[in-house]
Amino acid sequence: AVSSPRLLQVHAITQSVHKVQNTLAMEEDAAPTDTGAKAAAVEVTQTREEKCGVRNTVDKSSRKRTHCPAECPYYAEDIRLAKHCTFVCVNASGCKTLNPATLVADESLGVCRGCKVAGCKRCALDGTDKCIECKTGTELINGICRGTSRLIWMGVYISVGALVILIMCWVSNLLCRPVVNQQGVDHGLRFRE
């Protein structure tokens, strides 16, 4: 569950980007099936590039495969405007300028996003997925937040595991014991039914 206002904002931005991408993908799939026109459209969308520093509002007419140029390879949502889905192509240092909650320049996605450290209250400002302050109930270990109760749970799991092993050994011991009173066993089996 996302709880801090900044993480809620980053989560909402990510959700809006995914909605737009899914909508555009569905519209492209629903386009006419003329192979020549479709091939030309794909070629145009794959070669079209946005310009650095120019605001682009993403809507249903936007092309899915549009990408930013090499000088400014990351899409960042401009939250300074009241309009939703307004993006600008920026370089890595420009990510936090347009939206302070999106400090990480993600090369694989080509977007600026918030850090992805579970339990983090305040992320590092250097554009990495590292935490500098954790939420209550977690402790900071090498830039990652770990639950403070993990040692307690580890002890519980070890205790339960040891108990299961003891029960298995006891049952195994009972099954492997020799019969010492065969006459009593036979008598019991005769009157069982």
Sequence and secondary structure as in RCSB ss.txt:
>XXXX:A:sequence
AVSSPRLLQVHAITQSVHKVQNTLAMEEDAAPTDTGAKAAAVEVTQTREEKCGVRNTVDKSSRKRTHCPAECPYY
AEDIRLAKHCTFVCVNASGCKTLNPATLVADESLGVCRGCKVAGCKRCALDGTDKCIECKTGTELINGICRGTSR
LIWMGVYISVGALVILIMCWVSNLLCRPVVNQQGVDHGLRFRE
>XXXX:A:secstr
   SHHHHHHHHHHHHHHHHHHHHHHHHHTS   HHHHHHHHHHHHH B  BT EEE  TTS TT B  TTS EE
EE TTSSSSSEEEEE GGGHHHH TT  EEETTTTEEE    TTEEEE TTSSS EEEE TTEEEETTEEEETTH
HHHHHHHHHHHHHHHHHHHHHHHHHHS  S HHHHHHHHHT  
